[in-house]
Amino acid sequence: QVQLVESGGGLVQAGGSLRLSCVASGNIVSINAMGWYRQAPGKQRELVAAIASGGSTSYVGSVKGRFTISRDNAKNTVYLQMNSLKPEDTAVYYCNRGYEPWNDWGQGTQVTVSS
């Protein structure tokens, strides 16, 4: 069973920054593509950033140039640095395997961006 614990969310003004962290159980971060997903009220969960096991990254268009995904294999941790935040970034953010998420999801971390 995969366990994922997200943290680092909060309330921030538009233009501000936050850094999210996701600690995973076991040695899964280094051998899997990992991703950050978000779900806004009334919307479907979407993948916003992914990092392959080889280190290449990809982003959804709406966050490209503002968000950066990274990972620390030794700490089994995935990060999402979010800069120039916009009100439309408000959502619950989750980490999971990139592109093919596991059935187990963490509790997520709430990000709220005020205008």
Protein Blocks (a to p, Z undefined) as FASTA:
>chain_A
ZZdddehiacddehiacddddddehjkklmpccddddddehiacddfbdcdfkopacddf
klgokaccdddfklopacdddehiafklgccdddddehiacfbdcebjaddddZZ
